[in-house]
Amino acid sequence: SDGATHKPFIFAYQAAFSGVVGEGLLEADSPELVSSYESQGFHLAGVTLRDPHGIAAAIYKTTGFRSEGLKIDGASSGILLSNGIDAKVSNAWIRVAGDGISLQSSILGPTTNVDIRDIHVLGGNGIVKGAGDAGKLNNITIERVDTESAASANVTRAPELADRKSTRLNSSHITI
C-alpha cells in the first residue's frame, strides 16, 4: 500500500454557510462525494450527485443543514445525516443501492429537529435509522415520502413505522 487515504471529493470543515448550489453534475470515484463536518448552514441545492463508490452526501455534526432539489443517482448510499441539528431536506430524488437517507447519532450527540419532506427514493432501503446506538434521534418529521422498489419499502427501520409487505410506500406524515 502506498499509504494514500480516501477523502471526500468536496469537503467542508467548519465552513459556515458554505455548500454546493446550482444546476450541475458532480461525479467522482470517492468514498464520499460531498461531506460537511461542523459547517453551520451547509447547503446542497439543485445539483446532481452521481456514482460515488460510497455516500453521496455525508453530513456530520452540522447545524442548520439545508438541501432542496437534490438528485442522487447510483450511489451506494444517499444522504447520511449524523449528529445533525435543525436540518431540512426537501424535494429530493434518490436512487441508491443502500440507504436513501440515514439518520444517525453517536457519542458526539443526537440528531435533532430534522424535517424531511417530498422525497422520492428508488431502490435501496428508503429512510432509515442508521447505526449508532450511543445517541438518539429527537424530533424527526417525515412527510410525503415515496419509496419505489426499495428492498423493504420502509420509511425507517423502526418496526413501528415499517411497511414490509409493499414494494411501494407513500407516507403522508411521520414524527419520531
C-alpha positions as CSV (number, residue, x, y, z in Angstrom):
1,S,0.0,0.0,0.0
2,D,1.2,3.5,-0.8
3,G,-0.4,4.9,2.4
4,A,-2.9,7.0,0.5
5,T,-6.2,7.8,2.2
6,H,-9.5,8.1,0.5
7,K,-11.1,11.5,1.1
8,P,-14.3,13.2,0.1
9,F,-14.3,14.9,-3.4
10,I,-15.7,18.1,-1.7
11,F,-15.1,18.5,2.0
12,A,-16.3,21.5,4.2
13,Y,-14.8,21.6,7.6
14,Q,-16.1,24.3,9.9
15,A,-17.0,26.3,6.8
16,A,-20.0,28.3,7.9
17,F,-22.7,28.9,5.3
18,S,-20.9,27.0,2.5
19,G,-22.3,24.5,0.2
20,V,-22.9,23.3,-3.4
21,V,-25.7,25.1,-5.1
22,G,-26.8,25.2,-8.8
23,E,-27.7,23.0,-11.6
24,G,-24.9,20.7,-12.5
25,L,-23.4,17.3,-12.0
26,L,-20.8,16.1,-9.5
27,E,-19.3,12.7,-10.3
28,A,-16.2,11.2,-8.8
29,D,-14.6,8.0,-7.7
30,S,-14.7,8.9,-4.0
31,P,-16.0,7.2,-0.8
32,E,-18.0,10.4,-0.1
33,L,-18.8,12.8,-2.9
34,V,-19.7,15.8,-0.7
35,S,-19.1,15.9,3.0
36,S,-19.6,18.5,5.7
37,Y,-18.2,18.4,9.3
38,E,-19.3,21.1,11.7
39,S,-20.2,23.5,8.9
40,Q,-23.1,25.6,10.2
41,G,-25.7,26.3,7.5
42,F,-24.2,23.9,4.9
43,H,-26.4,23.9,1.8
44,L,-26.9,21.5,-1.1
45,A,-29.4,22.6,-3.8
46,G,-30.2,21.8,-7.4
47,V,-27.2,19.6,-8.0
48,T,-27.0,16.0,-9.2
49,L,-24.6,13.7,-7.3
50,R,-23.7,10.6,-9.3
51,D,-21.9,7.4,-8.8
52,P,-19.6,7.7,-5.8
53,H,-18.5,4.3,-4.5
54,G,-19.8,5.3,-1.1
55,I,-22.1,8.0,0.3
56,A,-23.3,10.8,-2.0
57,A,-23.7,13.4,0.8
58,A,-22.2,12.8,4.3
59,I,-23.2,15.4,6.8
60,Y,-21.6,15.2,10.3
61,K,-22.2,17.5,13.3
62,T,-23.6,20.2,11.1
63,T,-26.2,22.7,12.4
64,G,-28.7,24.1,10.0
65,F,-28.0,21.8,7.1
66,R,-30.4,22.5,4.1
67,S,-31.0,20.5,0.9
68,E,-33.5,21.4,-1.8
69,G,-34.0,19.8,-5.2
70,L,-31.1,17.4,-4.8
71,K,-30.8,14.4,-7.1
72,I,-28.7,11.4,-6.2
73,D,-28.1,8.8,-8.8
74,G,-26.3,5.5,-8.5
75,A,-24.6,5.9,-5.1
76,S,-24.1,3.1,-2.6
77,S,-25.9,5.4,-0.1
78,G,-27.7,8.7,-0.5
79,I,-27.6,11.2,2.4
80,L,-26.0,10.4,5.8
81,L,-27.1,12.8,8.5
82,S,-25.1,12.2,11.7
83,N,-25.4,14.4,14.8
84,G,-27.2,17.0,12.8
85,I,-29.3,19.7,14.4
86,D,-32.1,21.8,12.7
87,A,-31.7,20.1,9.3
88,K,-34.2,20.3,6.4
89,V,-34.2,18.0,3.3
90,S,-36.9,18.6,0.7
91,N,-37.7,17.8,-2.9
92,A,-35.1,15.1,-3.3
93,W,-34.9,12.3,-5.9
94,I,-32.7,9.5,-4.7
95,R,-31.8,6.2,-6.5
96,V,-29.3,4.1,-4.5
97,A,-28.5,0.5,-3.6
98,G,-28.3,1.2,0.1
99,D,-29.9,3.7,2.4
100,G,-31.7,6.6,0.8
101,I,-31.4,8.8,3.8
102,S,-29.7,7.5,7.0
103,L,-30.3,9.4,10.3
104,Q,-27.6,8.6,12.9
105,S,-26.4,9.6,16.3
106,S,-23.2,8.8,18.2
107,I,-21.3,9.7,21.3
108,L,-20.9,13.1,19.7
109,G,-24.6,13.8,20.3
110,P,-28.1,13.2,18.9
111,T,-29.6,14.1,15.6
112,T,-32.3,16.6,16.5
113,N,-35.0,18.7,14.8
114,V,-34.9,17.2,11.3
115,D,-37.6,18.0,8.7
116,I,-37.7,15.6,5.7
117,R,-40.4,16.4,3.0
118,D,-41.3,15.5,-0.5
119,I,-38.7,12.7,-1.1
120,H,-38.7,10.1,-3.8
121,V,-36.5,7.1,-3.2
122,L,-36.0,4.4,-5.8
123,G,-34.4,1.1,-4.7
124,G,-32.3,0.8,-1.6
125,N,-33.7,1.0,1.9
126,G,-35.7,4.2,2.0
127,I,-35.2,6.4,5.0
128,V,-33.6,4.6,7.9
129,K,-32.4,5.0,11.5
130,G,-28.8,4.1,10.8
131,A,-26.1,2.6,13.0
132,G,-25.1,4.5,16.2
133,D,-26.7,3.5,19.4
134,A,-24.8,5.9,21.6
135,G,-27.2,8.8,20.9
136,K,-30.7,9.4,20.0
137,L,-32.9,10.8,17.2
138,N,-35.1,13.6,18.5
139,N,-38.0,15.5,16.8
140,I,-37.7,14.0,13.4
141,T,-40.5,14.9,11.0
142,I,-41.0,13.0,7.7
143,E,-43.7,14.0,5.3
144,R,-44.7,13.0,1.7
145,V,-42.1,10.2,1.1
146,D,-42.5,7.9,-1.8
147,T,-40.3,4.8,-2.0
148,E,-40.4,2.6,-5.0
149,S,-38.8,-0.8,-5.4
150,A,-37.0,-0.4,-2.1
151,A,-35.7,-3.7,-0.6
152,S,-38.1,-3.4,2.3
153,A,-40.1,-0.4,1.1
154,N,-39.8,1.2,4.5
155,V,-39.6,4.7,5.7
156,T,-37.4,3.7,8.7
157,R,-36.0,0.6,10.2
158,A,-38.1,1.4,13.3
159,P,-40.6,-1.6,13.3
160,E,-43.5,0.6,14.3
161,L,-43.1,2.7,11.1
162,A,-42.2,0.0,8.6
163,D,-44.4,-1.4,5.8
164,R,-42.6,-4.5,4.8
165,K,-45.4,-6.0,2.7
166,S,-45.3,-3.4,0.0
167,T,-42.8,-2.6,-2.8
168,R,-44.2,1.0,-2.8
169,L,-44.9,3.2,0.1
170,N,-46.4,6.6,0.3
171,S,-46.0,8.4,3.6
172,S,-48.0,11.4,4.4
173,H,-46.7,12.3,7.9
174,I,-44.5,10.6,10.4
175,T,-42.9,12.1,13.5
176,I,-40.2,10.3,15.5
